[in-house]
Amino acid sequence: MDLDVTRVEKAMRVIDPVFLNTPQYLDEQLCEALGGRAVTVKVETANPVRSFKGRGADLMLSTLAPGTPVVCASSGNFGQAVAYAGRSRGMPVEVFVPETVNPGKRQRMETFGARVIASGADGSAARKAAAAHAERHPDRFCLRDGHQAAIAEGAGTIGVELTRGADGPGFDAVVLPVGDGALINGVACWMKEHAPGTRIVGVNAEGAPSMLESLRAGRAVRLDRARTFADGIAVRDPLEISVRRARALVDEIVLVTDEAIAAAMELAVRTLGIVLEPAGAAGLAAIAEGAVVGDRLATVLTGANPRPEQVWELAARLTGPAGRVTS
């Protein structure tokens, strides 16, 4: 295992504090809606990139020489995080994105100073374009979310904070959305050492079960398509190294439908007052659907960068047919 729990702890002293020590708490209304189970939510949306990705991106860039140009591919949140950290550290950033990228995420990447290049129909095509670009320009360092250990170790600081909270060591399970795997592998690395009784449960969208199929096969399995509106976890071709880490660290992967995710987004607004993007609500969806066993659970609300049409659809769910807010 190339992830190091000692480096995860050290990362707490390196990562930009704007991304650290995020709120984690029990909300009584949410717990009641979830059948009375004690569900701690950790809110990773109140930061400049509106997601947990800043932790891993900032730690990874801290390991590079000052001024190093950086290239990556992203559906949006990782690109935002790399752009923000790169600007803070004086590193030029180029982000390759799918042509269907969320326009709001693209605008925020550009606001943080990144050069954004649309390339291909999905994340897989964007990653190939980023890798080819880096090969043509050897002065640039190519990042891939889920590949470099520091990205996962930075995300693992979420586990540090969970275990140091009031309920930390007593969780039956921690439930995490799974895209490229950096979040779940980093958190699991820490939890297995400091809270070994806590199960690590990952969540794939039903239409993009790449990590589930990979763990079943014992190797990275490429999907023909990813059919989900949760673009942050719409991964077709997981990295072999990420799958290998997950095989050693993750206890279970469960699936949720897009409808369950949409319902969880609505639940988050009603009870927490937080507007999540679909991937950010996947862990909550799994708990609400009863897919995770345990009375004391924790989940991470991983992102709040929904597409405009997703905001409109959420608003429609929150209002009744007569246009009134439902109770």
C-alpha positions, 0 to 999 in steps of 0.5 A: 500500500503506497498510502501513508497514514503518517503523511495524512496526519502531516498534511493537516499542517500543510494544506491551506487552512481554508479547506480544513476543519469543516463542520461535522454535526448531527442534524435532528431533522435529518436524523428523523427523516432517516428513520431516527438513525444518528447520521453525522454529516461533514460539510465540504462545500463551504470553501472557495472551490465548493468541494473537498477536492482542495485538500488533495490538490493543495497537498499535491502541489505543495510537493512540486517545485515552485512555478511548475506548470500543471496539467490535469483533466477534470469534470469540474471540481478537481480542476477548480481545486488545482486552479485555486491551489495553483494560483495560490502557489504561483503555478500555471494550470491547464485543465482539459474538460469534457465538451459537456462540462458544467458551465458554472464549473468551467467559469470558476476554473477560469476565474481561478486563472486556469486555461480550460480546454474542452476536449472530447465527449467525456472525462475519459477523452479529456484525460487522454487529451491531458496526458498527450498534452503533457507528453508534448510539453515535458516541462508540465506536470500531469496530475490525475485525480486518484493516481498520485498518493498525495491527492488521496492523502490530502483527502484523507485529512477528512478522516482525521477530522472525523475521528477527532470529532465527538462521535468519531471512533464510534461510527458503524460506517463512513459512507463516501461517494466514489469517483476516481477513488481519492476520497474513499482511499484516503479516508479509509487509509486513516480510518483503518488505523485509527477507527478499525471498527468502522466500515468504509462504504463507497457509493457508485451511481447505478449507471456508473458502477465502475468501482463496484465492477472493478472490485468484483473483478479484482482489476480495473474494469472499463465501462462502455458508458456512464449513464448518470447525471452525477458527473462527479462520480461518472467514471468509466475507466477507474485507475488500476492503482486506485482499484488496488488501494480500494481492494485493500481498504474499502469494505463495500460499494453500494449503488444508488439510482439517479432518482435516489440522488435527486431525492437526497438533494431535496432532503439536504435542502429541506433539512440542512439548507444546503444545495448539493450537486448530485455527486455530493449527495450520493452518500446521503442517498445511500443512507436514505435508501437503507443501503448501509447497515448501522445506527451511527453513520457518517457521510461527507457532503462532497460538492455544491456545484450543480448545473443550472438545470439541476438547480431548476429541477431541484426547485421544482421538487421543492415546490408543489404543482401549484408552485407553493413550497411543500412542507 
